[in-house]
Amino acid sequence: MKEISKYVNLQEIIPKIPNVLLHSIQDDCLEIRELNTSAGKFQSILAQFPRLKKAKYVIFSQYIKKCEHKHEHFIFLDKDGLAVQHVSGRELALYGIIKPCSEIKISEEYTFHIAS
């Protein structure tokens, strides 16, 4: 059976993303979002995590329940896919600092599969 990749251009947009993250995102085990660096909340987070200034994306699990959020870890990546920083859910909430990825496109095959 053929596997369906979620995104058509993920590796082209983020060329240095580690294979384990690439495959976990493509298999829909993990989620990737773009950071909303202009959000006021993001700007205040930089005081605590200054390395996030280099980050463009964050990878997280969309399946963790809100009550288990403190046990989650977020992986922040730069524009090329290199890890900038790992942050625990105890230290940070992503609400208000993420948005859908503007350059990464969901495949039609994935969309059709989800809809059926």
C-alpha positions in Angstrom: 0.0 0.0 0.0 1.3 3.4 -0.9 1.9 5.9 1.9 0.3 9.3 1.5 2.5 12.3 2.3 0.8 15.2 4.0 2.9 17.9 2.4 4.1 18.1 -1.2 7.0 20.5 -0.7 8.1 20.1 3.0 11.6 18.9 2.2 12.1 21.6 -0.5 11.1 24.4 1.9 12.9 23.1 4.9 15.9 21.2 3.4 17.9 20.3 6.5 15.0 18.9 8.5 16.1 15.6 10.1 14.5 12.5 8.5 12.8 11.4 11.7 11.0 14.7 11.9 10.3 14.8 8.2 8.7 11.4 8.2 6.8 12.0 11.5 5.3 15.1 10.0 4.5 13.5 6.6 2.9 10.6 8.4 0.8 13.0 10.5 2.2 11.9 13.8 3.7 15.3 14.5 2.5 18.8 13.3 4.5 21.7 12.0 3.5 25.3 12.3 5.1 28.6 11.5 5.9 31.0 14.4 4.0 34.3 14.4 7.1 36.4 15.2 5.1 39.6 15.1 2.8 38.6 17.9 3.2 40.5 21.2 3.3 37.2 23.1 6.1 35.9 20.9 8.1 39.1 21.6 7.7 38.6 25.3 8.8 35.0 25.1 12.1 36.1 23.6 13.1 37.5 26.9 13.0 34.0 28.4 14.2 32.1 25.3 16.4 34.4 23.2 17.5 31.7 20.8 14.0 31.5 19.5 14.8 34.7 17.6 16.4 32.4 15.0 13.4 30.0 14.9 10.8 30.0 12.1 8.9 26.7 12.7 7.8 24.6 15.7 7.1 20.9 15.7 4.7 19.4 18.3 2.2 16.7 18.8 -1.4 17.6 17.9 -2.7 14.6 19.8 -1.5 15.4 23.3 -4.5 16.3 25.5 -4.4 19.8 27.1 -4.2 18.2 30.6 -0.9 16.5 29.5 0.6 19.6 27.8 3.2 20.0 30.6 4.8 16.7 29.5 5.1 17.8 25.8 8.3 19.0 24.2 8.4 21.5 21.4 11.2 21.5 18.7 11.9 24.9 17.3 13.6 24.9 13.8 15.3 27.7 11.8 14.3 28.4 8.2 16.4 25.5 6.9 15.2 22.9 9.4 18.0 22.9 12.0 17.0 22.7 15.6 17.3 26.0 17.4 15.9 25.0 20.8 13.8 22.4 22.6 11.3 23.8 25.1 9.0 21.9 27.5 5.3 22.4 27.7 5.9 23.3 31.4 7.8 26.4 30.2 5.8 27.5 27.3 2.4 27.4 25.6 2.2 27.7 21.9 -1.2 29.4 21.9 -1.0 32.9 20.4 2.5 32.4 18.8 1.8 29.9 15.9 0.0 30.1 12.6 -0.3 27.7 9.6 2.8 27.4 7.4 2.5 29.9 4.6 4.9 28.2 2.2 4.2 24.5 2.9 1.4 23.0 0.8 -0.8 20.1 1.8 -1.1 17.5 -0.9 -4.3 16.9 -2.8 -4.0 13.2 -2.2 -3.9 13.8 1.6 -6.8 16.2 1.5 -8.9 13.7 -0.6 -7.9 10.8 1.8 -9.0 12.8 4.9 -12.3 13.9 3.3 -13.2 10.3 2.3 
